[in-house]
Amino acid sequence: MELRLVYNVVTWLLKNWAKVRPWITPVALASRAKPIPKNTFHIVLDASAPHWWHMGKRGDKPATQIRARYYVTNIAAESLLVVGCKLKPEGTNQTYDLQHSVQQLPKDGKRTATSLVSVGGFIQPPITRDGETLEAQVIFVDQFGNEISGPVTTFTQH
């Protein structure tokens, strides 16, 4: 039964190749592809949670530990996934990868869905000293590679 179905599909494709071929060229496929959205979500700091840094260790080496929580709202027409997170201290061009709670931002009828995303991690060598506050932006990355910057956040020593 299955072999017969495969035979029928292949036979139909061969007979109708002239009609089918224009549909599967790269140009035709690209013209039917949905454009990649650029502005996909908004980020707001969760003011009810502490956002802090702490001098810790990773192995036997000192490291700055970072923790914060953000509300991330999907404003795109499709479901989104936060796939990456970076920290960019103010006054520098340097970014540091952070861990984050993987969050899917589903599409709903209103085109918005909000999730709470926790971020944190260890940065070696340390980027802070005792008594300092750390001013930095957290940058979230979606599945399309868009990097969306959150607000400048003041991380206090914990």
N, C-alpha and C positions, 0 to 999 in steps of 0.2 A: 504494500500500500504506500509506504513512505517513498520507496524508490520510484514508484509510478508518478507520484507528485513531483519529485525532483525532475524526472524526465519531462513532464508536461511543462514545468516552469522554464527549463532550459530550452525546450523546443519553441515555446512562445517567444522567449527573448531573442533567439536566433531569427525567427520569422519577422519580428518587429524591431530589429536592431536599429534601423534607420530612424524610427520614431523615438526609441528609448535613449539612444546615445546622446543627444543634446541635453538631456536631463541630468546626465552624470558627469559631464565635463567639469573640471575645477571651477571654471568661470560661472557655470550655471549653478553649481552647488554653493559657491560663495555669494551669489546674488540672492539665494534663498536663505542664507544663514542670518540668524538674528545678530544685530550689532552688539558688541560688548559694551555694557554700561560703564560709564566713567564715575558718576556720582552715585554711590551705592548705599552708604549709610552715614548717620550722624552719631557722634560720640559725646557723651556727657559724663563727667565724673560723678561717682556715687558719693555724695557728700555725707551720707550717714555712716560710711565706713572709713576707718583710718587709712591714710596713704602714707607709707613710711619707708625709711631705709634703715638698715642696721649693719654694723660692721660684724661680719661673720667669717667663717672659714669654709673653704671647699678643699677637702683633704687637709693638708697642713699649711695651705697658703691663704692669706687674708683675701676677703672678697666683700664687695658691697652687696647686701641683699635688699631687694626691692619688692614691695607689695602695694597693690591698689586694686580698686574695682571700678568698672565703668559700665554705664548703660549704653548699649549699641542698638540703634534703631535702623531697620531696613527701610530704605526709601526707594528701592529699585522695584522693577516690575516682576522680578523672579526671586526665588529663594536664594539666600546667600549663606556662605560659610566663612567664618573668620579662620584663616589658615596660618596666620603669622602675626607676630607682635614684636615691635622694636621700641627701644628707649632712646631718645635723642636729647641729651642735656642741653640746656640753653647756652648760647654762645659758642657752640661747637658744631661741626659738621659730622661728628662721629655718631654712629648708631650702634646699639648693643641689642642682640637678640634676647628676648624674654620668653618665658613660658606663658601660656595662657590656657584657660579652660576652653576647650573647643566648643564653639557655639554655632548652631545652625540658626539662621534668621529666616524663618519661613515666610513665604508670601501668603498674605491673607486677603480678604476681600477689600480692605482699605489700603492695601499696598504698604502697610507698616506693621512691623512686628519688632518688639523690643526684648532684648535678652541682657542679662547681667553677665559680664565677662570679668573674671578675675585674672590679673596678670602678676607676674613675679619672676624672680630668678636671682642668680648670683652673677656678679660681674667681676672678672679678674683681669688685671689688677684693680684694686678698689678705685672708685672715681670720687669718693668722698672722704672727708676727715672728721674726726669727732667734733661735735658741736656745730657742724655746718648743716644748712638746709640744702636740698637739691631741687633745683628748678629744671623740669624736663617735660618734654612732650612724649606721649605714648602714641605710636603709629601702628594702626591695625592694617593687615593685608587681607584682601578677600580672594576668592578663588579665581578672579580674573586678573590678579596681580596689581589691582589698584591699591595704593597706599593712602589711607585716610588718616590725617593727623587729628588727635584729640586736643583738648585744651591744655595749656601749660599748667602743670601740676606742681605744687610745692610738696615735696616729700620731706617730712621732718624725721629727725633721728628717733628711733624707738628703743 
